[in-house]
Amino acid sequence: MIANKKWLAIPKEMRKSLLSNVWCGNCSDVTTITGFTVEEHNFGIVLKGKCKKCGNDVARVIEED
């Protein structure tokens, strides 16, 4: 998968930071994304998963430079 290769090309510490900096609309707070998938997006890649706190669906767009 191209999206997964792009995700893995990001340095490990940066990936860790991105995973723990996702907005949850249900909690109205920043959370950690769990059980996520990596998908292609027009602007880069999108992580789609669940909020660690409440289990609500969350997503994070990671734009390409």
mmCIF file of the N, C-alpha and C atoms, coordinates in Angstrom:
data_MODEL
# 
_entry.id   MODEL 
# 
loop_
_atom_site.group_PDB 
_atom_site.id 
_atom_site.type_symbol 
_atom_site.label_atom_id 
_atom_site.label_alt_id 
_atom_site.label_comp_id 
_atom_site.label_asym_id 
_atom_site.label_entity_id 
_atom_site.label_seq_id 
_atom_site.pdbx_PDB_ins_code 
_atom_site.Cartn_x 
_atom_site.Cartn_y 
_atom_site.Cartn_z 
_atom_site.occupancy 
_atom_site.B_iso_or_equiv 
_atom_site.pdbx_formal_charge 
_atom_site.auth_seq_id 
_atom_site.auth_comp_id 
_atom_site.auth_asym_id 
_atom_site.auth_atom_id 
_atom_site.pdbx_PDB_model_num 
ATOM 1   N N  . MET A 1 1  ? 0.828   -1.192 0.000  1.00 0.00 ? 1  MET A N  1 
ATOM 2   C CA . MET A 1 1  ? 0.000   0.000  0.000  1.00 0.00 ? 1  MET A CA 1 
ATOM 3   C C  . MET A 1 1  ? 0.874   1.258  0.000  1.00 0.00 ? 1  MET A C  1 
ATOM 4   N N  . ILE A 1 2  ? 0.556   2.176  -0.857 1.00 0.00 ? 2  ILE A N  1 
ATOM 5   C CA . ILE A 1 2  ? 1.310   3.425  -0.941 1.00 0.00 ? 2  ILE A CA 1 
ATOM 6   C C  . ILE A 1 2  ? 1.126   4.245  0.337  1.00 0.00 ? 2  ILE A C  1 
ATOM 7   N N  . ALA A 1 3  ? -0.099  4.307  0.846  1.00 0.00 ? 3  ALA A N  1 
ATOM 8   C CA . ALA A 1 3  ? -0.369  5.087  2.054  1.00 0.00 ? 3  ALA A CA 1 
ATOM 9   C C  . ALA A 1 3  ? 0.449   4.569  3.226  1.00 0.00 ? 3  ALA A C  1 
ATOM 10  N N  . ASN A 1 4  ? 0.530   3.264  3.368  1.00 0.00 ? 4  ASN A N  1 
ATOM 11  C CA . ASN A 1 4  ? 1.285   2.676  4.474  1.00 0.00 ? 4  ASN A CA 1 
ATOM 12  C C  . ASN A 1 4  ? 2.778   2.968  4.333  1.00 0.00 ? 4  ASN A C  1 
ATOM 13  N N  . LYS A 1 5  ? 3.290   2.943  3.113  1.00 0.00 ? 5  LYS A N  1 
ATOM 14  C CA . LYS A 1 5  ? 4.698   3.267  2.885  1.00 0.00 ? 5  LYS A CA 1 
ATOM 15  C C  . LYS A 1 5  ? 4.985   4.720  3.266  1.00 0.00 ? 5  LYS A C  1 
ATOM 16  N N  . LYS A 1 6  ? 4.055   5.620  2.932  1.00 0.00 ? 6  LYS A N  1 
ATOM 17  C CA . LYS A 1 6  ? 4.215   7.028  3.299  1.00 0.00 ? 6  LYS A CA 1 
ATOM 18  C C  . LYS A 1 6  ? 4.210   7.177  4.818  1.00 0.00 ? 6  LYS A C  1 
ATOM 19  N N  . TRP A 1 7  ? 3.314   6.450  5.484  1.00 0.00 ? 7  TRP A N  1 
ATOM 20  C CA . TRP A 1 7  ? 3.230   6.501  6.946  1.00 0.00 ? 7  TRP A CA 1 
ATOM 21  C C  . TRP A 1 7  ? 4.535   6.011  7.578  1.00 0.00 ? 7  TRP A C  1 
ATOM 22  N N  . LEU A 1 8  ? 5.041   4.892  7.093  1.00 0.00 ? 8  LEU A N  1 
ATOM 23  C CA . LEU A 1 8  ? 6.264   4.325  7.652  1.00 0.00 ? 8  LEU A CA 1 
ATOM 24  C C  . LEU A 1 8  ? 7.509   5.146  7.314  1.00 0.00 ? 8  LEU A C  1 
ATOM 25  N N  . ALA A 1 9  ? 7.419   6.004  6.304  1.00 0.00 ? 9  ALA A N  1 
ATOM 26  C CA . ALA A 1 9  ? 8.535   6.876  5.947  1.00 0.00 ? 9  ALA A CA 1 
ATOM 27  C C  . ALA A 1 9  ? 8.696   8.039  6.931  1.00 0.00 ? 9  ALA A C  1 
ATOM 28  N N  . ILE A 1 10 ? 7.657   8.293  7.716  1.00 0.00 ? 10 ILE A N  1 
ATOM 29  C CA . ILE A 1 10 ? 7.716   9.342  8.740  1.00 0.00 ? 10 ILE A CA 1 
ATOM 30  C C  . ILE A 1 10 ? 8.534   8.791  9.914  1.00 0.00 ? 10 ILE A C  1 
ATOM 31  N N  . PRO A 1 11 ? 9.463   9.572  10.452 1.00 0.00 ? 11 PRO A N  1 
ATOM 32  C CA . PRO A 1 11 ? 10.265  9.087  11.579 1.00 0.00 ? 11 PRO A CA 1 
ATOM 33  C C  . PRO A 1 11 ? 9.400   8.601  12.746 1.00 0.00 ? 11 PRO A C  1 
ATOM 34  N N  . LYS A 1 12 ? 9.865   7.550  13.419 1.00 0.00 ? 12 LYS A N  1 
ATOM 35  C CA . LYS A 1 12 ? 9.095   6.881  14.478 1.00 0.00 ? 12 LYS A CA 1 
ATOM 36  C C  . LYS A 1 12 ? 8.598   7.849  15.557 1.00 0.00 ? 12 LYS A C  1 
ATOM 37  N N  . GLU A 1 13 ? 9.446   8.749  16.024 1.00 0.00 ? 13 GLU A N  1 
ATOM 38  C CA . GLU A 1 13 ? 9.036   9.685  17.079 1.00 0.00 ? 13 GLU A CA 1 
ATOM 39  C C  . GLU A 1 13 ? 7.941   10.637 16.584 1.00 0.00 ? 13 GLU A C  1 
ATOM 40  N N  . MET A 1 14 ? 8.023   11.039 15.311 1.00 0.00 ? 14 MET A N  1 
ATOM 41  C CA . MET A 1 14 ? 6.997   11.910 14.746 1.00 0.00 ? 14 MET A CA 1 
ATOM 42  C C  . MET A 1 14 ? 5.672   11.160 14.622 1.00 0.00 ? 14 MET A C  1 
ATOM 43  N N  . ARG A 1 15 ? 5.725   9.895  14.193 1.00 0.00 ? 15 ARG A N  1 
ATOM 44  C CA . ARG A 1 15 ? 4.497   9.081  14.114 1.00 0.00 ? 15 ARG A CA 1 
ATOM 45  C C  . ARG A 1 15 ? 3.844   8.971  15.489 1.00 0.00 ? 15 ARG A C  1 
ATOM 46  N N  . LYS A 1 16 ? 4.654   8.726  16.505 1.00 0.00 ? 16 LYS A N  1 
ATOM 47  C CA . LYS A 1 16 ? 4.145   8.606  17.876 1.00 0.00 ? 16 LYS A CA 1 
ATOM 48  C C  . LYS A 1 16 ? 3.444   9.897  18.295 1.00 0.00 ? 16 LYS A C  1 
ATOM 49  N N  . SER A 1 17 ? 4.059   11.035 17.969 1.00 0.00 ? 17 SER A N  1 
ATOM 50  C CA . SER A 1 17 ? 3.480   12.333 18.293 1.00 0.00 ? 17 SER A CA 1 
ATOM 51  C C  . SER A 1 17 ? 2.157   12.556 17.558 1.00 0.00 ? 17 SER A C  1 
ATOM 52  N N  . LEU A 1 18 ? 2.106   12.186 16.285 1.00 0.00 ? 18 LEU A N  1 
ATOM 53  C CA . LEU A 1 18 ? 0.877   12.344 15.494 1.00 0.00 ? 18 LEU A CA 1 
ATOM 54  C C  . LEU A 1 18 ? -0.252  11.483 16.046 1.00 0.00 ? 18 LEU A C  1 
ATOM 55  N N  . LEU A 1 19 ? 0.065   10.273 16.481 1.00 0.00 ? 19 LEU A N  1 
ATOM 56  C CA . LEU A 1 19 ? -0.959  9.359  17.012 1.00 0.00 ? 19 LEU A CA 1 
ATOM 57  C C  . LEU A 1 19 ? -1.574  9.879  18.307 1.00 0.00 ? 19 LEU A C  1 
ATOM 58  N N  . SER A 1 20 ? -0.803  10.613 19.077 1.00 0.00 ? 20 SER A N  1 
ATOM 59  C CA . SER A 1 20 ? -1.303  11.100 20.370 1.00 0.00 ? 20 SER A CA 1 
ATOM 60  C C  . SER A 1 20 ? -1.808  12.541 20.296 1.00 0.00 ? 20 SER A C  1 
ATOM 61  N N  . ASN A 1 21 ? -2.011  13.038 19.073 1.00 0.00 ? 21 ASN A N  1 
ATOM 62  C CA . ASN A 1 21 ? -2.468  14.413 18.890 1.00 0.00 ? 21 ASN A CA 1 
ATOM 63  C C  . ASN A 1 21 ? -3.604  14.446 17.869 1.00 0.00 ? 21 ASN A C  1 
ATOM 64  N N  . VAL A 1 22 ? -4.706  13.785 18.220 1.00 0.00 ? 22 VAL A N  1 
ATOM 65  C CA . VAL A 1 22 ? -5.876  13.672 17.344 1.00 0.00 ? 22 VAL A CA 1 
ATOM 66  C C  . VAL A 1 22 ? -7.073  14.277 18.073 1.00 0.00 ? 22 VAL A C  1 
ATOM 67  N N  . TRP A 1 23 ? -7.863  15.072 17.375 1.00 0.00 ? 23 TRP A N  1 
ATOM 68  C CA . TRP A 1 23 ? -9.032  15.721 17.976 1.00 0.00 ? 23 TRP A CA 1 
ATOM 69  C C  . TRP A 1 23 ? -10.232 14.776 17.975 1.00 0.00 ? 23 TRP A C  1 
ATOM 70  N N  . CYS A 1 24 ? -10.896 14.665 19.125 1.00 0.00 ? 24 CYS A N  1 
ATOM 71  C CA . CYS A 1 24 ? -12.138 13.893 19.228 1.00 0.00 ? 24 CYS A CA 1 
ATOM 72  C C  . CYS A 1 24 ? -13.285 14.866 19.440 1.00 0.00 ? 24 CYS A C  1 
ATOM 73  N N  . GLY A 1 25 ? -14.224 14.882 18.520 1.00 0.00 ? 25 GLY A N  1 
ATOM 74  C CA . GLY A 1 25 ? -15.385 15.765 18.626 1.00 0.00 ? 25 GLY A CA 1 
ATOM 75  C C  . GLY A 1 25 ? -16.308 15.385 19.764 1.00 0.00 ? 25 GLY A C  1 
ATOM 76  N N  . ASN A 1 26 ? -16.349 14.106 20.122 1.00 0.00 ? 26 ASN A N  1 
ATOM 77  C CA . ASN A 1 26 ? -17.201 13.654 21.216 1.00 0.00 ? 26 ASN A CA 1 
ATOM 78  C C  . ASN A 1 26 ? -16.644 14.107 22.568 1.00 0.00 ? 26 ASN A C  1 
ATOM 79  N N  . CYS A 1 27 ? -15.351 13.973 22.762 1.00 0.00 ? 27 CYS A N  1 
ATOM 80  C CA . CYS A 1 27 ? -14.702 14.390 24.012 1.00 0.00 ? 27 CYS A CA 1 
ATOM 81  C C  . CYS A 1 27 ? -14.408 15.887 24.034 1.00 0.00 ? 27 CYS A C  1 
ATOM 82  N N  . SER A 1 28 ? -14.425 16.519 22.866 1.00 0.00 ? 28 SER A N  1 
ATOM 83  C CA . SER A 1 28 ? -14.003 17.919 22.708 1.00 0.00 ? 28 SER A CA 1 
ATOM 84  C C  . SER A 1 28 ? -12.610 18.118 23.303 1.00 0.00 ? 28 SER A C  1 
ATOM 85  N N  . ASP A 1 29 ? -11.713 17.198 22.952 1.00 0.00 ? 29 ASP A N  1 
ATOM 86  C CA . ASP A 1 29 ? -10.362 17.229 23.498 1.00 0.00 ? 29 ASP A CA 1 
ATOM 87  C C  . ASP A 1 29 ? -9.416  16.464 22.575 1.00 0.00 ? 29 ASP A C  1 
ATOM 88  N N  . VAL A 1 30 ? -8.143  16.660 22.807 1.00 0.00 ? 30 VAL A N  1 
ATOM 89  C CA . VAL A 1 30 ? -7.111  15.922 22.076 1.00 0.00 ? 30 VAL A CA 1 
ATOM 90  C C  . VAL A 1 30 ? -6.997  14.535 22.697 1.00 0.00 ? 30 VAL A C  1 
ATOM 91  N N  . THR A 1 31 ? -6.810  13.533 21.851 1.00 0.00 ? 31 THR A N  1 
ATOM 92  C CA . THR A 1 31 ? -6.746  12.158 22.315 1.00 0.00 ? 31 THR A CA 1 
ATOM 93  C C  . THR A 1 31 ? -5.699  11.385 21.529 1.00 0.00 ? 31 THR A C  1 
ATOM 94  N N  . THR A 1 32 ? -5.594  10.101 21.831 1.00 0.00 ? 32 THR A N  1 
ATOM 95  C CA . THR A 1 32 ? -4.748  9.182  21.082 1.00 0.00 ? 32 THR A CA 1 
ATOM 96  C C  . THR A 1 32 ? -5.655  8.322  20.208 1.00 0.00 ? 32 THR A C  1 
ATOM 97  N N  . ILE A 1 33 ? -5.277  8.136  18.959 1.00 0.00 ? 33 ILE A N  1 
ATOM 98  C CA . ILE A 1 33 ? -6.048  7.304  18.041 1.00 0.00 ? 33 ILE A CA 1 
ATOM 99  C C  . ILE A 1 33 ? -5.621  5.844  18.220 1.00 0.00 ? 33 ILE A C  1 
ATOM 100 N N  . THR A 1 34 ? -6.600  4.936  18.245 1.00 0.00 ? 34 THR A N  1 
ATOM 101 C CA . THR A 1 34 ? -6.311  3.505  18.383 1.00 0.00 ? 34 THR A CA 1 
ATOM 102 C C  . THR A 1 34 ? -6.990  2.740  17.249 1.00 0.00 ? 34 THR A C  1 
ATOM 103 N N  . GLY A 1 35 ? -6.501  1.543  16.984 1.00 0.00 ? 35 GLY A N  1 
ATOM 104 C CA . GLY A 1 35 ? -7.107  0.678  15.974 1.00 0.00 ? 35 GLY A CA 1 
ATOM 105 C C  . GLY A 1 35 ? -7.250  1.360  14.627 1.00 0.00 ? 35 GLY A C  1 
ATOM 106 N N  . PHE A 1 36 ? -6.236  2.090  14.222 1.00 0.00 ? 36 PHE A N  1 
ATOM 107 C CA . PHE A 1 36 ? -6.361  2.920  13.030 1.00 0.00 ? 36 PHE A CA 1 
ATOM 108 C C  . PHE A 1 36 ? -5.934  2.209  11.750 1.00 0.00 ? 36 PHE A C  1 
ATOM 109 N N  . THR A 1 37 ? -6.459  2.723  10.639 1.00 0.00 ? 37 THR A N  1 
ATOM 110 C CA . THR A 1 37 ? -6.025  2.317  9.314  1.00 0.00 ? 37 THR A CA 1 
ATOM 111 C C  . THR A 1 37 ? -5.396  3.542  8.652  1.00 0.00 ? 37 THR A C  1 
ATOM 112 N N  . VAL A 1 38 ? -4.565  3.300  7.653  1.00 0.00 ? 38 VAL A N  1 
ATOM 113 C CA . VAL A 1 38 ? -3.900  4.377  6.914  1.00 0.00 ? 38 VAL A CA 1 
ATOM 114 C C  . VAL A 1 38 ? -4.443  4.348  5.493  1.00 0.00 ? 38 VAL A C  1 
ATOM 115 N N  . GLU A 1 39 ? -4.963  5.492  5.028  1.00 0.00 ? 39 GLU A N  1 
ATOM 116 C CA . GLU A 1 39 ? -5.569  5.567  3.701  1.00 0.00 ? 39 GLU A CA 1 
ATOM 117 C C  . GLU A 1 39 ? -5.002  6.737  2.913  1.00 0.00 ? 39 GLU A C  1 
ATOM 118 N N  . GLU A 1 40 ? -5.006  6.593  1.582  1.00 0.00 ? 40 GLU A N  1 
ATOM 119 C CA . GLU A 1 40 ? -4.592  7.676  0.687  1.00 0.00 ? 40 GLU A CA 1 
ATOM 120 C C  . GLU A 1 40 ? -5.613  8.812  0.772  1.00 0.00 ? 40 GLU A C  1 
ATOM 121 N N  . HIS A 1 41 ? -5.135  10.036 0.617  1.00 0.00 ? 41 HIS A N  1 
ATOM 122 C CA . HIS A 1 41 ? -5.994  11.217 0.608  1.00 0.00 ? 41 HIS A CA 1 
ATOM 123 C C  . HIS A 1 41 ? -5.402  12.195 -0.394 1.00 0.00 ? 41 HIS A C  1 
ATOM 124 N N  . ASN A 1 42 ? -6.219  13.088 -0.921 1.00 0.00 ? 42 ASN A N  1 
ATOM 125 C CA . ASN A 1 42 ? -5.747  14.077 -1.899 1.00 0.00 ? 42 ASN A CA 1 
ATOM 126 C C  . ASN A 1 42 ? -4.557  14.885 -1.388 1.00 0.00 ? 42 ASN A C  1 
ATOM 127 N N  . PHE A 1 43 ? -4.521  15.155 -0.097 1.00 0.00 ? 43 PHE A N  1 
ATOM 128 C CA . PHE A 1 43 ? -3.487  15.995 0.487  1.00 0.00 ? 43 PHE A CA 1 
ATOM 129 C C  . PHE A 1 43 ? -2.328  15.213 1.093  1.00 0.00 ? 43 PHE A C  1 
ATOM 130 N N  . GLY A 1 44 ? -2.446  13.895 1.167  1.00 0.00 ? 44 GLY A N  1 
ATOM 131 C CA . GLY A 1 44 ? -1.404  13.070 1.793  1.00 0.00 ? 44 GLY A CA 1 
ATOM 132 C C  . GLY A 1 44 ? -1.986  11.732 2.211  1.00 0.00 ? 44 GLY A C  1 
ATOM 133 N N  . ILE A 1 45 ? -2.039  11.513 3.535  1.00 0.00 ? 45 ILE A N  1 
ATOM 134 C CA . ILE A 1 45 ? -2.652  10.290 4.058  1.00 0.00 ? 45 ILE A CA 1 
ATOM 135 C C  . ILE A 1 45 ? -3.606  10.641 5.192  1.00 0.00 ? 45 ILE A C  1 
ATOM 136 N N  . VAL A 1 46 ? -4.516  9.722  5.496  1.00 0.00 ? 46 VAL A N  1 
ATOM 137 C CA . VAL A 1 46 ? -5.474  9.897  6.577  1.00 0.00 ? 46 VAL A CA 1 
ATOM 138 C C  . VAL A 1 46 ? -5.401  8.681  7.480  1.00 0.00 ? 46 VAL A C  1 
ATOM 139 N N  . LEU A 1 47 ? -5.338  8.938  8.783  1.00 0.00 ? 47 LEU A N  1 
ATOM 140 C CA . LEU A 1 47 ? -5.443  7.873  9.775  1.00 0.00 ? 47 LEU A CA 1 
ATOM 141 C C  . LEU A 1 47 ? -6.890  7.867  10.251 1.00 0.00 ? 47 LEU A C  1 
ATOM 142 N N  . LYS A 1 48 ? -7.542  6.712  10.168 1.00 0.00 ? 48 LYS A N  1 
ATOM 143 C CA . LYS A 1 48 ? -8.920  6.578  10.637 1.00 0.00 ? 48 LYS A CA 1 
ATOM 144 C C  . LYS A 1 48 ? -8.956  5.508  11.707 1.00 0.00 ? 48 LYS A C  1 
ATOM 145 N N  . GLY A 1 49 ? -9.513  5.867  12.866 1.00 0.00 ? 49 GLY A N  1 
ATOM 146 C CA . GLY A 1 49 ? -9.560  4.912  13.967 1.00 0.00 ? 49 GLY A CA 1 
ATOM 147 C C  . GLY A 1 49 ? -10.537 5.349  15.049 1.00 0.00 ? 49 GLY A C  1 
ATOM 148 N N  . LYS A 1 50 ? -10.214 4.978  16.282 1.00 0.00 ? 50 LYS A N  1 
ATOM 149 C CA . LYS A 1 50 ? -11.092 5.238  17.425 1.00 0.00 ? 50 LYS A CA 1 
ATOM 150 C C  . LYS A 1 50 ? -10.374 6.079  18.474 1.00 0.00 ? 50 LYS A C  1 
ATOM 151 N N  . CYS A 1 51 ? -11.153 6.880  19.196 1.00 0.00 ? 51 CYS A N  1 
ATOM 152 C CA . CYS A 1 51 ? -10.647 7.664  20.313 1.00 0.00 ? 51 CYS A CA 1 
ATOM 153 C C  . CYS A 1 51 ? -10.301 6.716  21.468 1.00 0.00 ? 51 CYS A C  1 
ATOM 154 N N  . LYS A 1 52 ? -9.129  6.877  22.029 1.00 0.00 ? 52 LYS A N  1 
ATOM 155 C CA . LYS A 1 52 ? -8.689  6.035  23.151 1.00 0.00 ? 52 LYS A CA 1 
ATOM 156 C C  . LYS A 1 52 ? -9.573  6.248  24.378 1.00 0.00 ? 52 LYS A C  1 
ATOM 157 N N  . LYS A 1 53 ? -10.115 7.459  24.548 1.00 0.00 ? 53 LYS A N  1 
ATOM 158 C CA . LYS A 1 53 ? -10.906 7.787  25.740 1.00 0.00 ? 53 LYS A CA 1 
ATOM 159 C C  . LYS A 1 53 ? -12.343 7.274  25.669 1.00 0.00 ? 53 LYS A C  1 
ATOM 160 N N  . CYS A 1 54 ? -13.026 7.512  24.521 1.00 0.00 ? 54 CYS A N  1 
ATOM 161 C CA . CYS A 1 54 ? -14.460 7.206  24.454 1.00 0.00 ? 54 CYS A CA 1 
ATOM 162 C C  . CYS A 1 54 ? -14.845 6.197  23.379 1.00 0.00 ? 54 CYS A C  1 
ATOM 163 N N  . GLY A 1 55 ? -13.927 5.880  22.464 1.00 0.00 ? 55 GLY A N  1 
ATOM 164 C CA . GLY A 1 55 ? -14.231 4.918  21.410 1.00 0.00 ? 55 GLY A CA 1 
ATOM 165 C C  . GLY A 1 55 ? -14.912 5.509  20.189 1.00 0.00 ? 55 GLY A C  1 
ATOM 166 N N  . ASN A 1 56 ? -15.119 6.824  20.175 1.00 0.00 ? 56 ASN A N  1 
ATOM 167 C CA . ASN A 1 56 ? -15.742 7.492  19.039 1.00 0.00 ? 56 ASN A CA 1 
ATOM 168 C C  . ASN A 1 56 ? -14.817 7.424  17.818 1.00 0.00 ? 56 ASN A C  1 
ATOM 169 N N  . ASP A 1 57 ? -15.390 7.466  16.619 1.00 0.00 ? 57 ASP A N  1 
ATOM 170 C CA . ASP A 1 57 ? -14.587 7.511  15.397 1.00 0.00 ? 57 ASP A CA 1 
ATOM 171 C C  . ASP A 1 57 ? -13.820 8.828  15.335 1.00 0.00 ? 57 ASP A C  1 
ATOM 172 N N  . VAL A 1 58 ? -12.530 8.743  15.006 1.00 0.00 ? 58 VAL A N  1 
ATOM 173 C CA . VAL A 1 58 ? -11.698 9.928  14.830 1.00 0.00 ? 58 VAL A CA 1 
ATOM 174 C C  . VAL A 1 58 ? -10.839 9.737  13.592 1.00 0.00 ? 58 VAL A C  1 
ATOM 175 N N  . ALA A 1 59 ? -10.310 10.837 13.073 1.00 0.00 ? 59 ALA A N  1 
ATOM 176 C CA . ALA A 1 59 ? -9.425  10.770 11.900 1.00 0.00 ? 59 ALA A CA 1 
ATOM 177 C C  . ALA A 1 59 ? -8.390  11.882 12.014 1.00 0.00 ? 59 ALA A C  1 
ATOM 178 N N  . ARG A 1 60 ? -7.261  11.631 11.365 1.00 0.00 ? 60 ARG A N  1 
ATOM 179 C CA . ARG A 1 60 ? -6.170  12.616 11.349 1.00 0.00 ? 60 ARG A CA 1 
ATOM 180 C C  . ARG A 1 60 ? -5.610  12.686 9.930  1.00 0.00 ? 60 ARG A C  1 
ATOM 181 N N  . VAL A 1 61 ? -5.643  13.869 9.329  1.00 0.00 ? 61 VAL A N  1 
ATOM 182 C CA . VAL A 1 61 ? -5.051  14.068 8.011  1.00 0.00 ? 61 VAL A CA 1 
ATOM 183 C C  . VAL A 1 61 ? -3.587  14.443 8.216  1.00 0.00 ? 61 VAL A C  1 
ATOM 184 N N  . ILE A 1 62 ? -2.702  13.793 7.460  1.00 0.00 ? 62 ILE A N  1 
ATOM 185 C CA . ILE A 1 62 ? -1.285  14.126 7.495  1.00 0.00 ? 62 ILE A CA 1 
ATOM 186 C C  . ILE A 1 62 ? -0.916  14.568 6.088  1.00 0.00 ? 62 ILE A C  1 
ATOM 187 N N  . GLU A 1 63 ? -0.698  15.871 5.951  1.00 0.00 ? 63 GLU A N  1 
ATOM 188 C CA . GLU A 1 63 ? -0.428  16.453 4.639  1.00 0.00 ? 63 GLU A CA 1 
ATOM 189 C C  . GLU A 1 63 ? 1.006   16.185 4.219  1.00 0.00 ? 63 GLU A C  1 
ATOM 190 N N  . GLU A 1 64 ? 1.177   16.001 2.907  1.00 0.00 ? 64 GLU A N  1 
ATOM 191 C CA . GLU A 1 64 ? 2.513   15.846 2.337  1.00 0.00 ? 64 GLU A CA 1 
ATOM 192 C C  . GLU A 1 64 ? 3.113   17.219 2.115  1.00 0.00 ? 64 GLU A C  1 
ATOM 193 N N  . ASP A 1 65 ? 4.423   17.286 2.215  1.00 0.00 ? 65 ASP A N  1 
ATOM 194 C CA . ASP A 1 65 ? 5.111   18.557 1.967  1.00 0.00 ? 65 ASP A CA 1 
ATOM 195 C C  . ASP A 1 65 ? 5.142   18.866 0.490  1.00 0.00 ? 65 ASP A C  1 
# 
